[in-house]
Amino acid sequence: MATTLKQRPRVTPAPAFPAAEPMSPESLSLDDKNQRMAGAAEGQTQDQITEYLWREMAVAEIALSIKQNGFFQHEPLFAAREGGKLVVIEGNRRLAAVKLLCDAKLREKVKATDLPAISEQLRGQLKTLPVIICKRDSIWQYVGFKHINGPQAW
């Protein structure tokens, strides 16, 4: 007896993105409109957003992973040009982690003083991060998949 598969609905293909460009973390801004923060960051300074991410969004785990494994170059940040800045739409926690790892003064400001020091080699690697420049509304399908559906468990 032959087995037939159900006809699946047509799926809109994911958008094609340009190649990632290496960019300095200092040239990137955290997104005060980030959906995950449910309005808590709107109108806040970059330091305040970093503190919120540190306190509420498990940035410590990401920072420790980056310290141990480096920044995965195949996982670029996505940023949009808005208001004369490059605002990170996808990857705010990773950007906050990198900034905290590299800036002792920022760690003190946001009370993230228990982060361990990083090697000079890692500090050098974190001087640039892979960033895809896009429009905010062009990545929602990708962001939705990554944060809502995600890949299937093994």
C-alpha positions as MATLAB code, in Angstrom:
seq = 'MATTLKQRPRVTPAPAFPAAEPMSPESLSLDDKNQRMAGAAEGQTQDQITEYLWREMAVAEIALSIKQNGFFQHEPLFAAREGGKLVVIEGNRRLAAVKLLCDAKLREKVKATDLPAISEQLRGQLKTLPVIICKRDSIWQYVGFKHINGPQAW';
ca = [
       0.000    0.000    0.000;
       1.434    3.359   -1.049;
       1.776    6.086    1.533;
       0.882    9.600    0.488;
       1.967   12.776    2.141;
      -0.524   15.503    2.888;
      -0.212   18.480    0.611;
       1.478   21.228    2.637;
       0.402   24.826    2.247;
       2.653   26.972    0.122;
       5.288   28.693    2.242;
       6.629   32.138    1.492;
      10.400   31.828    1.087;
      12.613   33.578    3.586;
      14.031   36.870    2.360;
      17.563   36.939    1.014;
      19.859   39.144    3.059;
      23.068   40.852    2.000;
      26.384   39.518    3.256;
      27.427   40.418    6.780;
      29.908   43.261    7.176;
      32.464   43.510    9.991;
      31.540   46.411   12.280;
      32.774   47.798   15.563;
      30.426   47.167   18.516;
      30.828   50.858   19.430;
      29.216   51.813   16.109;
      26.073   49.835   16.961;
      23.160   50.880   19.158;
      20.871   48.661   21.193;
      17.230   48.784   20.125;
      14.997   50.663   22.556;
      11.988   49.342   20.594;
      12.996   45.689   20.983;
       9.844   43.558   21.175;
      11.312   41.260   23.834;
      11.544   44.156   26.284;
       7.833   44.963   25.975;
       8.352   48.726   26.024;
      10.638   48.742   29.083;
      13.560   50.188   27.107;
      11.742   52.797   25.039;
      13.400   56.181   25.425;
      16.145   54.777   27.669;
      19.880   55.460   27.280;
      22.193   52.782   25.912;
      23.570   52.181   29.425;
      20.038   51.790   30.806;
      19.126   49.331   28.061;
      22.321   47.383   28.755;
      21.473   47.288   32.464;
      17.941   46.078   31.709;
      19.252   43.354   29.392;
      21.808   42.328   32.026;
      19.265   42.216   34.826;
      16.249   40.759   32.996;
      17.419   38.932   29.871;
      20.189   36.508   30.914;
      23.020   38.389   29.213;
      25.432   36.801   31.704;
      24.910   33.389   30.065;
      25.673   34.816   26.649;
      28.727   36.726   27.898;
      30.140   33.583   29.518;
      29.507   31.602   26.333;
      31.293   34.248   24.243;
      34.194   34.254   26.716;
      34.484   30.478   26.416;
      33.725   29.984   22.699;
      34.174   33.363   21.020;
      31.525   35.151   18.971;
      30.034   32.823   16.367;
      30.697   34.553   13.061;
      27.921   32.548   11.370;
      25.354   34.249   13.677;
      25.434   37.863   12.481;
      23.646   40.740   14.126;
      20.944   42.476   12.063;
      20.930   46.272   12.173;
      18.850   49.001   10.546;
      19.826   52.595    9.831;
      17.429   54.641   11.943;
      17.756   58.179   13.220;
      21.351   58.463   12.023;
      22.401   55.311   13.925;
      22.821   51.626   13.245;
      20.251   50.041   15.553;
      20.562   46.319   16.223;
      17.179   44.730   15.577;
      18.305   41.126   16.083;
      21.145   40.345   18.482;
      20.738   42.912   21.277;
      21.693   40.470   24.037;
      24.810   39.372   22.145;
      25.789   42.993   21.513;
      25.244   43.873   25.185;
      27.356   40.856   26.195;
      30.226   41.921   23.927;
      30.090   45.505   25.161;
      30.121   44.339   28.785;
      32.997   41.927   28.214;
      35.094   44.657   26.590;
      34.282   47.648   28.824;
      35.071   47.509   32.554;
      33.488   50.928   33.160;
      30.231   49.792   31.589;
      30.287   46.655   33.764;
      30.549   48.867   36.838;
      27.722   51.168   35.660;
      25.301   48.293   35.152;
      26.524   46.271   38.147;
      27.800   43.404   36.037;
      31.037   43.245   38.001;
      31.047   39.466   38.382;
      31.924   38.924   34.723;
      35.427   37.496   34.359;
      38.142   39.320   32.441;
      38.736   38.231   28.861;
      42.022   37.551   27.094;
      43.602   40.139   24.832;
      43.180   37.690   21.966;
      39.405   37.542   22.507;
      39.259   41.313   23.017;
      40.906   41.671   19.603;
      38.412   39.285   18.005;
      35.499   41.259   19.481;
      36.643   44.545   17.920;
      34.448   43.689   14.941;
      31.236   41.708   14.749;
      29.394   40.402   11.675;
      26.419   42.662   10.916;
      23.789   42.485    8.200;
      22.326   45.877    7.345;
      18.607   45.633    6.623;
      15.308   47.409    7.125;
      13.491   46.722   10.376;
      10.407   45.317    8.666;
      12.390   42.993    6.387;
      13.514   40.578    9.107;
      10.331   39.781   11.058;
       9.913   36.392    9.388;
      13.475   35.455   10.379;
      13.131   36.848   13.909;
       9.781   35.132   14.357;
      11.201   31.774   13.334;
      14.304   32.155   15.461;
      12.561   33.245   18.643;
       9.120   31.670   18.398;
       9.354   28.455   16.381;
      13.085   27.873   16.365;
      14.700   24.763   14.992;
      13.163   21.401   15.862;
      14.611   19.557   18.845;
      16.662   16.464   18.036;
];
